[in-house]
Amino acid sequence: MNSNEIKSTVKQLTETCKCLECKAKYTEDKISVIATIKDEGLFEMHCDKCNSNSLVTVMISKTVRLEGQNRKHSRIESISKNDVLDMKNFLQNFDGNFKKIL
């Protein structure tokens, strides 16, 4: 992710995300970039109201022009309920040691 994509993502997070605990909106100064690669970013969001933290992974879907076609197409992948449950189960037992799982 480049700096413009990061800024746009942070703005989008402030507009669309609420704290999972107290439902308060996040402010830009409480969203931190942990890591970015290519079209993905890992962000930490801190809630001042209830003092909780959330981690969010963002994947940017870029619009591409297919050869020989005038229309733009973008690939959108949906996240299923099972994907969310799998991640929740993983994070409940995750000790923070990324080297161990990689």
C-alpha positions as a Python dict, from the first residue, in 0.01 Angstrom:
ca = {
    (1, 'M'): (0, 0, 0),
    (2, 'N'): (128, 345, -80),
    (3, 'S'): (75, 651, 141),
    (4, 'N'): (-237, 765, -48),
    (5, 'E'): (-394, 421, -12),
    (6, 'I'): (-312, 420, 360),
    (7, 'K'): (-468, 764, 411),
    (8, 'S'): (-776, 660, 215),
    (9, 'T'): (-804, 338, 414),
    (10, 'V'): (-777, 519, 749),
    (11, 'K'): (-1048, 762, 638),
    (12, 'Q'): (-1268, 470, 528),
    (13, 'L'): (-1214, 296, 864),
    (14, 'T'): (-1322, 607, 1056),
    (15, 'E'): (-1637, 632, 845),
    (16, 'T'): (-1740, 267, 852),
    (17, 'C'): (-1603, 99, 1166),
    (18, 'K'): (-1729, 118, 1522),
    (19, 'C'): (-1581, -25, 1839),
    (20, 'L'): (-1693, -384, 1891),
    (21, 'E'): (-1733, -324, 2265),
    (22, 'C'): (-1910, 12, 2298),
    (23, 'K'): (-2002, 101, 1935),
    (24, 'A'): (-1812, 435, 1946),
    (25, 'K'): (-1657, 560, 1622),
    (26, 'Y'): (-1281, 564, 1585),
    (27, 'T'): (-1083, 880, 1509),
    (28, 'E'): (-791, 897, 1266),
    (29, 'D'): (-540, 965, 1544),
    (30, 'K'): (-639, 636, 1712),
    (31, 'I'): (-577, 419, 1405),
    (32, 'S'): (-221, 292, 1364),
    (33, 'V'): (-62, 116, 1070),
    (34, 'I'): (111, -200, 1186),
    (35, 'A'): (221, -338, 849),
    (36, 'T'): (146, -313, 478),
    (37, 'I'): (242, -523, 177),
    (38, 'K'): (124, -483, -180),
    (39, 'D'): (-256, -445, -154),
    (40, 'E'): (-294, -546, 211),
    (41, 'G'): (-260, -363, 540),
    (42, 'L'): (-286, -446, 910),
    (43, 'F'): (-427, -166, 1127),
    (44, 'E'): (-475, -132, 1502),
    (45, 'M'): (-769, 76, 1621),
    (46, 'H'): (-790, 208, 1979),
    (47, 'C'): (-1117, 320, 2137),
    (48, 'D'): (-1084, 611, 2379),
    (49, 'K'): (-1430, 554, 2520),
    (50, 'C'): (-1383, 197, 2651),
    (51, 'N'): (-1004, 162, 2605),
    (52, 'S'): (-1029, -150, 2386),
    (53, 'N'): (-816, -234, 2083),
    (54, 'S'): (-908, -402, 1755),
    (55, 'L'): (-695, -534, 1471),
    (56, 'V'): (-822, -497, 1116),
    (57, 'T'): (-682, -646, 799),
    (58, 'V'): (-762, -447, 486),
    (59, 'M'): (-731, -579, 132),
    (60, 'I'): (-756, -331, -153),
    (61, 'S'): (-928, -451, -469),
    (62, 'K'): (-785, -263, -764),
    (63, 'T'): (-978, -208, -1083),
    (64, 'V'): (-809, -359, -1385),
    (65, 'R'): (-870, -317, -1757),
    (66, 'L'): (-892, -649, -1936),
    (67, 'E'): (-712, -666, -2269),
    (68, 'G'): (-945, -616, -2565),
    (69, 'Q'): (-1231, -481, -2354),
    (70, 'N'): (-1339, -124, -2291),
    (71, 'R'): (-1505, -190, -1956),
    (72, 'K'): (-1331, -194, -1622),
    (73, 'H'): (-1366, -502, -1405),
    (74, 'S'): (-1279, -552, -1044),
    (75, 'R'): (-1261, -875, -853),
    (76, 'I'): (-1458, -874, -531),
    (77, 'E'): (-1430, -1165, -294),
    (78, 'S'): (-1681, -1201, -15),
    (79, 'I'): (-1601, -1310, 337),
    (80, 'S'): (-1828, -1579, 470),
    (81, 'K'): (-1951, -1625, 827),
    (82, 'N'): (-1729, -1932, 847),
    (83, 'D'): (-1424, -1722, 754),
    (84, 'V'): (-1502, -1485, 1041),
    (85, 'L'): (-1559, -1772, 1285),
    (86, 'D'): (-1233, -1941, 1176),
    (87, 'M'): (-1041, -1619, 1240),
    (88, 'K'): (-1211, -1568, 1576),
    (89, 'N'): (-1121, -1922, 1684),
    (90, 'F'): (-764, -1876, 1567),
    (91, 'L'): (-722, -1546, 1753),
    (92, 'Q'): (-861, -1687, 2078),
    (93, 'N'): (-564, -1925, 2097),
    (94, 'F'): (-303, -1708, 1926),
    (95, 'D'): (-18, -1605, 2156),
    (96, 'G'): (122, -1333, 1929),
    (97, 'N'): (422, -1538, 1810),
    (98, 'F'): (413, -1487, 1432),
    (99, 'K'): (747, -1664, 1384),
    (100, 'K'): (599, -1983, 1526),
    (101, 'I'): (306, -1992, 1283),
    (102, 'L'): (508, -1886, 979),
}
